[in-house]
Each structure stands twice: as C-alpha cells, then as structure tokens.
Amino acid sequence: MDLLNTLVDKGLRRELPTREEALAVLATSDDDVLDVVAAAGKVRRQWFGRRVKLNYLVNLKSGLCPEDCSYCSQRLGSSTGILKYSWLKPDEASKAAAAGLAGGAKRVCLVASGRGPTDRDVDRVAGTIKAIKEQNEGVEVCACLGLLSDGQAERLREAGADAYNHNLNTSEGTYGDITTTHTYADRVDTVNKAHAAGLSACSGLIAGMGESDEDLVDVVFSLRELDPDSVPVNFLIPVEGTPLAKEWNLTPQRCLRILAMVRFVCPDVEVRIAGGREVHLRTMQPLALHLANSIFLGDYLTTEGQAGQADLEMIADAGFTVEGADEVTLPQHRAEVRGGGCGSHGAEGAGCGSHAEDGCGSVCGSHEGAAEGAAVPAVNEPRTDLVAVRRRGAGTDLAPNA
C-alpha cells in the first residue's frame, strides 16, 4: 500500500505526515489492519527496538473531584461506587509504589483527583516524591495533580519530580462537550508550565468518546505542537454512573489504527497504551506492543487492570523485553535535548508528547475474565463484564495488583 510505504519512510526520517495521511490511516479497513500494524511497527522498532517501558499508578487521593469531566468516575456527582479517600501519607504512597517497582515498573505516576493542587498539596506530594526516591534508586516519578498555578511546576521539579502529566484528552473543537468546569486552554497552559519548569511533559488523549476521525487527528497534531516526551493513549472505559457509560464505540481493530496513527505522527516519542487496553484491545493487546513502547502495569486509578504477571508474560510471549532502569527511554536526539520535538528536527512541525492518566482522575482500564462456558459476545457488544471497580491497592488494606 503506497500510503503505508510513504508513512514508514517519513517515520524513519522523523518527517511528519500530513493530516490527510493521518486520516487515511484511520480510514483503512479491518482487512488491512495487520498491514497497518506491520508498517507502524517498523517505525516503533527504529526508535525503541523491542523495549517496553512499564509504568505504575498510585492514586494519592481518590474521588470527590469538583470537575465535571464526562468520562471520569471521580467527577462531580459520580455514582460509580469507586473508592473515595483523602491524601495518602508519604509512607503509604511509597509502599504502594514499591509494589509496582518490584514488578518491573520504571516510572511511578502519582495521581490525585481535583481541579488542581493547593500549595499545601504540592508540599504533600513533594514529601511523597522524596520518600519514593530515597527508597528506590533511579526511579522516575511523574506527578499528575490537575491544573497548575504559577510556580508549582518549579516546586515539583525541585522536589525531585521528573515529569508532569496533563492530558488534552480530545480536540479543542469538542472539548466543551466533554467538560465545562475548565477549558482546553487551561490544559494547554498546564502542559506549557511543566515544560517551562524543566519537567518532562506528558500529555495524551482519550479515544472512544464519540469523537470523529478529524477530532482524533486534531488532538494528536495539537499534542505534536505542545512537544511532550510521551503520549498516553487512553481508550474510554464506559463506567456505569458516568455520562459516557453508553459510549461503546471501539473495536480492537480501531484501537490498533488509532495507535498506529499516533505512532506515525509521533515516530520517536514514547507512546503509552493507557487505560482501557484490556477492555477494548482484549486478546489483541500483544499486537499493540508493535505500535506503543510503554504500558501501565497492574491496576489503574479506579478500575482493575490485567494481572501484573499476565502483563509480563504477554510482553515476553510477543517477543519484547521490559526496559531496564539503566536504559534511556527516548532516542538519543530527544534525550539530549528535552523537548526536542517528535517530528523531524529542522523540518516543519514541532514535537508531540505523552503520558497516560488524566489529573482529574482520568480514564481507567479494567479486566475481569469471562465465566467458563459464557457466550461469546458480538463484535461491537458492550463488554461491561470487563469493567471492575478497583477494590485493592492504594486506599485499601488489600495487596495491590502489580
């Protein structure tokens, strides 16, 4: 297919595709999905080999968020029955992080629900970062606390944070249909604050909220312009009790096309499969490793994920290796100059970024096995059997999934 050959050539040269080419990837048929994966896989291997970076989420404060993000189980007025608790103490958070690090995670993502942190909250998180880093040499720590005020990104950086996540989630044109309590511009401002403070910016998207192909391309091209180092791709988990509970729009094949499009637009950036891979990719998760070079290990913020051991076995069985703590994630040209751009340097266009979870609680994945002998669901039938609220790990007395 001429389109795929062109995109591979551009990706290997770090040359950005056109919007029309990105849209064409999303428009390919299910019959061509393996060709699309194979093509994007060449670009992924050029810049990241067969390494898979593992990340681990610690939900520092769950629920009770004043924002009205339609996708989020922690939103204002949510009736989802999720865990609700205030700030974990530094030793509690460090203990939770240790479980993920023991399972092979390289980065710990500290997330708290809410519009954004107070200065006192920043002090709390600073103490948690210090505790985690003192006990785990070489660990990366990413904070995800919502909208930042002036000076807060600098304080997190001084406390030892390596990165900050704040997702754009969807296109500017449709943002107001998803959230009304803050704006798309607010999110862009926070990503820029992280950049300016010297933090590695993480920003991504949520697919499956009823958006068009044009919306998906718009948000990925906007991410490219913001130039984060990593782009988390969330697939909406339609959790009961949220406004988007009936939005079951994704098939495994569409998820693969979306990941391929992100890889072609962001050839040398850390692309992370975030919430929803177990629910929407299901048995085709191993194919997604040919497109993304990063995943979350274990559970998400408010829902359960695939068993940590199953993640490790999946990576090994697919012929990939877990990235070690001593390995640099980003290609040399990006690692040397943070924010160096995910497109071609010296060519038109800027870079693009990543990370996985949303500061307002974000979309979370889950996995529950089907009962033995259960009927095989139709291709597009809602898979509510794969969505389970997290009842273990941070905020509970039960061992975490890692």
C-alpha positions as CSV (number, residue, x, y, z in Angstrom):
1,M,0.0,0.0,0.0
2,D,1.6,3.3,-1.1
3,L,0.2,5.1,1.9
4,L,1.9,2.8,4.4
5,N,5.2,2.8,2.5
6,T,5.2,6.6,2.5
7,L,4.4,6.8,6.2
8,V,7.2,4.3,7.1
9,D,9.7,6.3,5.1
10,K,8.6,9.5,6.8
11,G,8.7,7.9,10.3
12,L,12.2,6.5,9.8
13,R,13.3,10.0,8.8
14,R,11.3,11.7,11.6
15,E,9.4,13.5,9.0
16,L,5.8,14.3,9.9
17,P,2.9,13.0,7.9
18,T,0.2,15.3,6.6
19,R,-3.3,15.5,8.1
20,E,-4.7,13.7,5.1
21,E,-2.3,10.8,5.6
22,A,-3.1,10.6,9.3
23,L,-6.9,10.5,8.4
24,A,-6.2,7.8,5.8
25,V,-4.7,5.5,8.4
26,L,-7.9,5.7,10.5
27,A,-9.9,5.1,7.4
28,T,-8.2,1.8,6.4
29,S,-10.3,-1.3,6.5
30,D,-10.2,-4.2,9.0
31,D,-8.8,-6.3,6.2
32,D,-5.7,-4.1,6.2
33,V,-5.2,-3.8,9.9
34,L,-2.2,-6.2,10.0
35,D,-0.5,-4.3,7.2
36,V,-1.0,-1.1,9.2
37,V,0.5,-2.7,12.4
38,A,3.4,-4.1,10.4
39,A,4.2,-0.7,8.9
40,A,3.9,1.3,12.1
41,G,5.9,-1.4,13.9
42,K,8.9,-0.7,11.7
43,V,8.8,2.9,12.9
44,R,8.4,1.8,16.5
45,R,11.4,-0.6,16.3
46,Q,13.6,2.0,14.6
47,W,13.4,4.3,17.6
48,F,12.6,2.0,20.5
49,G,13.7,-1.5,19.4
50,R,11.7,-4.2,21.3
51,R,11.8,-2.5,24.7
52,V,8.6,-1.9,26.6
53,K,8.6,0.6,29.4
54,L,6.5,-0.2,32.5
55,N,4.7,2.5,34.5
56,Y,2.9,2.1,37.7
57,L,0.0,4.3,39.0
58,V,-0.5,5.4,42.6
59,N,-3.8,7.1,43.2
60,L,-2.9,9.5,46.1
61,K,-6.4,10.9,46.5
62,S,-9.5,9.2,45.0
63,G,-12.9,10.6,44.2
64,L,-14.6,13.8,45.4
65,C,-13.5,15.9,42.4
66,P,-15.3,19.2,41.7
67,E,-14.8,19.0,38.0
68,D,-17.5,17.6,35.6
69,C,-15.3,15.6,33.1
70,S,-17.9,13.3,31.4
71,Y,-15.5,10.3,31.1
72,C,-14.3,10.3,34.7
73,S,-15.6,8.1,37.6
74,Q,-14.3,10.6,40.1
75,R,-16.2,13.5,38.7
76,L,-18.6,15.8,40.5
77,G,-21.8,13.9,41.2
78,S,-20.4,10.5,40.2
79,S,-22.5,7.5,41.3
80,T,-20.0,4.8,40.3
81,G,-19.2,3.4,43.8
82,I,-15.4,3.9,43.4
83,L,-13.0,4.1,46.4
84,K,-13.0,7.5,47.9
85,Y,-10.3,8.6,50.3
86,S,-8.2,11.7,51.0
87,W,-4.4,12.1,50.7
88,L,-2.2,9.0,51.3
89,K,0.6,9.7,53.7
90,P,4.1,9.6,52.1
91,D,4.9,6.2,53.6
92,E,1.7,4.7,52.4
93,A,2.3,6.1,48.9
94,S,5.9,4.8,48.9
95,K,4.7,1.4,50.0
96,A,2.2,1.3,47.1
97,A,4.9,2.4,44.6
98,A,7.2,-0.3,45.8
99,A,4.8,-3.0,44.7
100,G,4.9,-1.7,41.1
101,L,8.7,-1.2,41.1
102,A,9.1,-4.8,42.3
103,G,7.0,-5.9,39.4
104,G,9.4,-4.2,36.9
105,A,8.0,-0.7,36.6
106,K,10.5,2.0,35.8
107,R,8.3,5.0,36.4
108,V,5.8,5.8,39.2
109,C,2.9,8.1,38.4
110,L,1.5,9.9,41.4
111,V,-2.1,11.0,40.6
112,A,-4.6,13.0,42.7
113,S,-8.2,13.9,41.8
114,G,-9.2,17.5,41.8
115,R,-9.1,20.7,39.8
116,G,-5.5,21.3,40.8
117,P,-3.3,21.3,43.8
118,T,-3.0,23.9,46.5
119,D,0.4,24.9,47.6
120,R,-0.1,22.7,50.7
121,D,-0.9,19.8,48.3
122,V,2.3,20.4,46.4
123,D,4.1,20.2,49.8
124,R,2.4,16.8,50.5
125,V,3.4,15.5,47.1
126,A,7.0,16.8,47.5
127,G,7.3,14.7,50.6
128,T,6.0,11.7,48.8
129,I,8.4,12.1,45.9
130,K,11.3,12.4,48.4
131,A,10.2,9.2,50.2
132,I,9.9,7.2,47.0
133,K,13.2,8.4,45.6
134,E,15.1,7.8,48.9
135,Q,13.9,4.2,48.9
136,N,14.3,3.4,45.2
137,E,17.4,4.5,43.4
138,G,16.9,5.5,39.8
139,V,13.1,5.5,39.8
140,E,11.3,8.1,37.6
141,V,8.5,10.0,39.3
142,C,5.7,11.7,37.3
143,A,3.1,13.9,39.1
144,C,-0.4,14.3,37.8
145,L,-2.3,16.7,40.0
146,G,-4.5,18.7,37.6
147,L,-4.2,22.3,36.6
148,L,-1.0,24.0,37.9
149,S,-0.7,27.5,39.3
150,D,2.3,29.7,38.7
151,G,5.4,28.4,40.5
152,Q,4.0,24.9,41.3
153,A,5.7,23.1,38.5
154,E,9.1,24.5,39.6
155,R,8.4,23.4,43.2
156,L,7.6,19.8,42.0
157,R,10.8,19.9,39.9
158,E,12.8,21.0,43.0
159,A,11.2,18.2,45.0
160,G,12.6,15.6,42.5
161,A,9.7,15.1,40.1
162,D,11.0,14.1,36.6
163,A,7.8,14.6,34.7
164,Y,4.3,16.0,34.8
165,N,1.2,14.6,33.1
166,H,-1.8,16.6,32.0
167,N,-3.8,15.2,29.0
168,L,-5.5,17.2,26.4
169,N,-8.0,14.3,26.1
170,T,-9.9,15.5,22.9
171,S,-9.8,18.1,20.2
172,E,-10.3,21.8,21.1
173,G,-13.4,21.9,19.0
174,T,-15.2,19.2,21.0
175,Y,-13.7,19.9,24.4
176,G,-16.7,21.8,25.7
177,D,-18.9,18.9,25.0
178,I,-16.9,16.7,27.4
179,T,-16.0,19.2,30.2
180,T,-17.5,22.6,31.2
181,T,-15.7,23.4,34.5
182,H,-12.4,24.2,32.9
183,T,-11.2,24.8,29.3
184,Y,-9.0,23.3,26.7
185,A,-6.8,26.3,27.0
186,D,-6.4,25.6,30.8
187,R,-4.9,22.2,29.9
188,V,-2.6,23.6,27.3
189,D,-1.4,26.2,29.8
190,T,-0.5,23.5,32.4
191,V,1.5,21.5,29.9
192,N,3.4,24.6,29.0
193,K,4.1,25.3,32.7
194,A,5.6,21.8,33.0
195,H,7.8,22.4,30.0
196,A,9.0,25.8,31.3
197,A,9.9,24.3,34.7
198,G,12.2,21.7,33.1
199,L,9.8,18.8,33.7
200,S,9.4,16.1,31.0
201,A,5.8,16.9,29.8
202,C,3.4,14.0,29.4
203,S,0.1,14.6,27.5
204,G,-2.2,12.4,25.7
205,L,-5.8,11.6,24.6
206,I,-8.9,9.6,25.2
207,A,-10.4,7.7,22.3
208,G,-13.9,6.3,22.2
209,M,-15.9,9.3,23.5
210,G,-17.9,9.6,20.3
211,E,-15.3,11.8,18.5
212,S,-14.8,11.8,14.8
213,D,-11.6,10.8,12.9
214,E,-11.0,14.5,12.4
215,D,-11.1,15.1,16.2
216,L,-8.6,12.4,16.8
217,V,-6.2,13.8,14.2
218,D,-6.7,17.3,15.6
219,V,-5.8,16.3,19.2
220,V,-2.7,14.3,18.1
221,F,-1.5,17.2,15.9
222,S,-2.1,19.6,18.9
223,L,0.0,17.3,21.1
224,R,2.8,17.4,18.5
225,E,2.8,21.1,18.7
226,L,3.0,21.0,22.5
227,D,6.0,18.7,22.3
228,P,5.7,16.4,25.3
229,D,8.1,13.5,25.6
230,S,5.4,10.9,26.0
231,V,1.8,10.4,24.7
232,P,-0.6,8.2,26.6
233,V,-3.4,6.8,24.6
234,N,-6.5,6.1,26.8
235,F,-9.4,4.1,25.4
236,L,-12.6,5.2,27.2
237,I,-13.9,2.8,29.9
238,P,-17.6,3.5,29.9
239,V,-18.1,3.1,33.7
240,E,-21.6,2.9,34.9
241,G,-22.6,6.1,36.7
242,T,-20.8,8.4,34.3
243,P,-22.4,10.4,31.4
244,L,-20.4,8.4,28.8
245,A,-21.4,4.9,30.2
246,K,-23.2,4.0,27.0
247,E,-20.4,5.0,24.7
248,W,-19.1,1.6,23.5
249,N,-17.6,2.8,20.1
250,L,-14.3,0.9,19.9
251,T,-13.3,-2.4,18.4
252,P,-9.8,-3.9,18.7
253,Q,-9.1,-3.0,15.1
254,R,-10.0,0.6,15.5
255,C,-7.8,0.8,18.6
256,L,-4.9,-0.5,16.6
257,R,-5.5,2.0,13.8
258,I,-5.5,4.8,16.4
259,L,-2.3,3.7,18.0
260,A,-0.7,3.4,14.5
261,M,-1.8,6.9,13.6
262,V,-0.2,8.3,16.8
263,R,3.0,6.4,16.1
264,F,3.2,7.8,12.5
265,V,2.6,11.3,13.7
266,C,4.9,10.9,16.7
267,P,7.5,8.5,15.4
268,D,10.2,8.9,18.1
269,V,8.1,9.7,21.2
270,E,7.2,7.4,24.0
271,V,3.7,6.2,23.1
272,R,1.9,4.6,26.0
273,I,-1.1,2.4,26.0
274,A,-3.0,3.6,29.0
275,G,-6.5,3.0,30.4
276,G,-8.8,0.6,28.5
277,R,-6.4,-1.7,26.7
278,E,-7.8,-4.8,28.5
279,V,-11.4,-3.7,27.7
280,H,-11.1,-2.7,24.1
281,L,-8.0,-4.5,22.7
282,R,-8.7,-7.6,24.7
283,T,-6.9,-10.6,23.1
284,M,-5.2,-8.3,20.5
285,Q,-3.2,-6.5,23.2
286,P,0.1,-8.1,22.0
287,L,-0.3,-6.6,18.6
288,A,-0.5,-3.2,20.2
289,L,3.0,-3.7,21.5
290,H,4.3,-3.4,17.9
291,L,2.9,0.2,18.0
292,A,3.4,1.5,21.5
293,N,6.6,1.2,23.6
294,S,5.0,1.8,27.0
295,I,2.2,0.5,29.1
296,F,0.8,0.7,32.7
297,L,1.5,-2.4,34.9
298,G,-1.4,-3.7,37.0
299,D,-4.4,-1.6,38.1
300,Y,-5.5,1.9,37.1
301,L,-6.8,4.7,39.2
302,T,-10.4,3.5,40.0
303,T,-10.7,0.3,38.0
304,E,-8.8,-3.0,37.8
305,G,-6.3,-3.9,35.2
306,Q,-4.9,-7.1,33.8
307,A,-2.9,-9.1,36.4
308,G,0.7,-7.8,36.6
309,Q,2.2,-11.3,35.9
310,A,0.0,-11.6,32.8
311,D,1.4,-8.3,31.5
312,L,4.9,-9.6,31.9
313,E,4.1,-12.9,30.2
314,M,2.3,-11.1,27.4
315,I,5.4,-8.9,26.7
316,A,7.7,-11.9,26.7
317,D,5.5,-14.1,24.6
318,A,5.2,-11.3,22.0
319,G,9.0,-11.2,21.7
320,F,9.5,-7.9,23.6
321,T,11.7,-7.1,26.7
322,V,11.0,-5.0,29.7
323,E,13.0,-1.8,29.6
324,G,15.6,-1.7,32.4
325,A,16.1,1.1,34.9
326,D,19.5,1.8,33.4
327,E,18.2,2.2,29.9
328,V,17.2,5.6,28.4
329,T,13.7,5.5,27.1
330,L,13.9,8.2,24.5
331,P,16.1,8.1,21.4
332,Q,19.4,10.0,21.9
333,H,18.4,13.1,19.9
334,R,15.4,13.6,22.2
335,A,17.1,12.6,25.4
336,E,19.9,15.0,24.9
337,V,17.7,18.0,24.4
338,R,14.4,17.6,26.4
339,G,11.5,18.8,24.3
340,G,13.4,18.3,21.1
341,G,10.4,17.6,19.0
342,C,8.8,14.3,17.9
343,G,8.8,15.2,14.3
344,S,11.9,15.8,12.2
345,H,14.4,18.2,13.7
346,G,14.9,21.1,11.3
347,A,11.8,20.1,9.4
348,E,8.4,21.7,9.6
349,G,6.3,21.0,12.7
350,A,7.0,20.6,16.3
351,G,7.2,17.6,18.6
352,C,4.5,15.7,20.4
353,G,4.0,14.3,23.9
354,S,2.7,11.7,26.2
355,H,1.6,10.2,29.4
356,A,-1.3,8.2,30.5
357,E,-3.6,9.4,33.1
358,D,-5.7,12.5,33.5
359,G,-5.1,14.7,36.5
360,C,-8.9,14.9,37.3
361,G,-9.0,11.1,38.0
362,S,-8.6,10.1,34.3
363,V,-10.0,7.2,32.5
364,C,-9.1,3.8,33.9
365,G,-9.0,0.3,32.5
366,S,-10.1,-3.0,33.9
367,H,-10.1,-6.7,33.3
368,E,-12.3,-9.5,34.6
369,G,-12.3,-12.8,33.0
370,A,-15.5,-14.2,31.4
371,A,-17.1,-17.1,33.2
372,E,-16.3,-20.5,31.9
373,G,-18.7,-21.5,29.2
374,A,-20.1,-18.0,28.7
375,A,-21.5,-17.0,25.4
376,V,-19.1,-15.2,23.0
377,P,-20.2,-11.6,22.8
378,A,-20.9,-9.9,19.4
379,V,-18.0,-7.8,18.0
380,N,-19.5,-4.4,19.0
381,E,-21.4,-5.5,22.0
382,P,-20.7,-3.6,25.2
383,R,-18.2,-5.6,27.4
384,T,-19.4,-4.4,30.8
385,D,-18.1,-7.8,32.1
386,L,-14.6,-6.4,31.6
387,V,-15.1,-3.3,33.8
388,A,-14.5,-3.8,37.6
389,V,-14.0,-1.0,40.2
390,R,-10.7,-1.2,41.9
391,R,-11.0,-2.6,45.5
392,R,-7.3,-3.3,46.2
393,G,-4.1,-1.5,46.4
394,A,-3.8,2.2,47.4
395,G,-6.5,3.3,49.8
396,T,-7.3,-0.3,50.9
397,D,-5.8,-3.0,53.2
398,L,-5.5,-5.4,50.3
399,A,-2.4,-6.2,48.3
400,P,-2.1,-4.3,45.0
401,N,-2.0,-5.8,41.6
402,A,1.5,-5.5,40.2
